[in-house]
Amino acid sequence: MAAGRYADAATRYALGSISKQFTAAAILLLDEQGKLSIEDKVSKYFPNLTRAGEISIRQLLTHVSGYEDYAPQDYIIPSG
């Protein structure tokens, strides 16, 4: 509980980098189950994303897609 509030289904959390490995593990499990392929182009799932037809899920997972970090390097998470 923060600031006198209990968490519920609508509570929003700052995820940061801690969610990356869980997302990657989930994607690899889906690949293993044949529900997607890490060789799929991103456009299969997000057709309107910039350059999605050029980039595979594998490239996203290995950080070689060419997409830049969306947050500036001096970004500080606001408190509260």
SVG drawing of the C-alpha trace seen along z (x, -y; Angstrom):
<svg xmlns="http://www.w3.org/2000/svg" viewBox="-9 -14 31 40">
<polyline fill="none" stroke="black" stroke-width="0.4" points="0.0,0.0 1.3,-3.4 0.0,-6.8 -2.9,-5.2 -4.2,-3.3 -4.6,0.4 -3.6,1.9 -6.4,3.0 -6.9,4.0 -6.7,0.4 -3.4,-0.4 -0.6,-1.5 3.0,-0.7 6.2,-1.9 7.8,1.2 11.1,0.1 13.6,2.7 12.6,5.4 9.8,6.6 12.0,7.3 13.2,10.8 9.7,11.9 8.4,10.7 11.2,12.5 10.5,15.7 6.8,15.5 7.6,15.0 10.0,17.9 7.4,20.1 4.9,19.0 7.5,19.8 8.1,23.3 4.3,23.9 4.1,22.9 1.8,20.0 4.3,17.5 7.7,17.6 10.5,15.4 11.3,15.1 7.9,13.4 8.0,9.8 6.7,7.4 4.2,6.2 2.3,9.4 1.2,8.2 1.7,4.4 1.2,3.5 1.3,-0.3 4.6,-0.3 7.4,-2.1 9.6,0.3 7.6,3.2 7.8,5.1 11.6,5.0 12.1,6.2 11.7,9.6 10.7,10.5 14.2,12.1 15.8,8.7 13.7,7.1 14.7,9.8 18.4,9.4 18.3,5.6 19.5,5.4 16.3,4.0 17.7,0.5 14.8,-1.0 16.2,-3.6 15.4,-3.8 12.3,-6.0 13.4,-7.6 16.3,-10.1 19.4,-8.8 19.0,-11.5 15.3,-10.5 14.5,-10.3 11.4,-8.5 9.2,-11.0 8.5,-10.1 5.0,-9.6"/>
</svg>
